[in-house]
């Protein structure tokens, strides 16, 4: 690992701040973004950068905010500019009258075909952002 990469790696506090920042956008459309402990670990372990994560979720929101508001919806988000892939699950929270968006894990792969095949294999919609 390069020294410069070590300095740029996110920690849990920064990831929580990113989640809160992004959640403000999604909340405007009755979607609650929820990063699990597993998702946060994958961000750190796979050395995902702050700008890559923010860019991917803002593009998802901008392009698909209405489409993803469905109960029990599964999709694979693929950012074609930074090769980030994030499988997501959406569930309706009746008590809050909102949709919960759960990113399951995160991949970084410049082979678009692999990302598409992963989505198909898992029976998920492919959302290119």
Secondary structure, DSSP 8 states (H G I E B T S, - for coil): --HHHHHH---HHHHHHHHHHHHHHHHTTTEEEEE-HHHHHHHHHTT--HHHHHHHHHHHHHHHTTTT--TTEEEEEEETTTTEEEEEEEEEETTTTEEEEEE---EE-S-HHHHHHHHHHTT-EEEE-
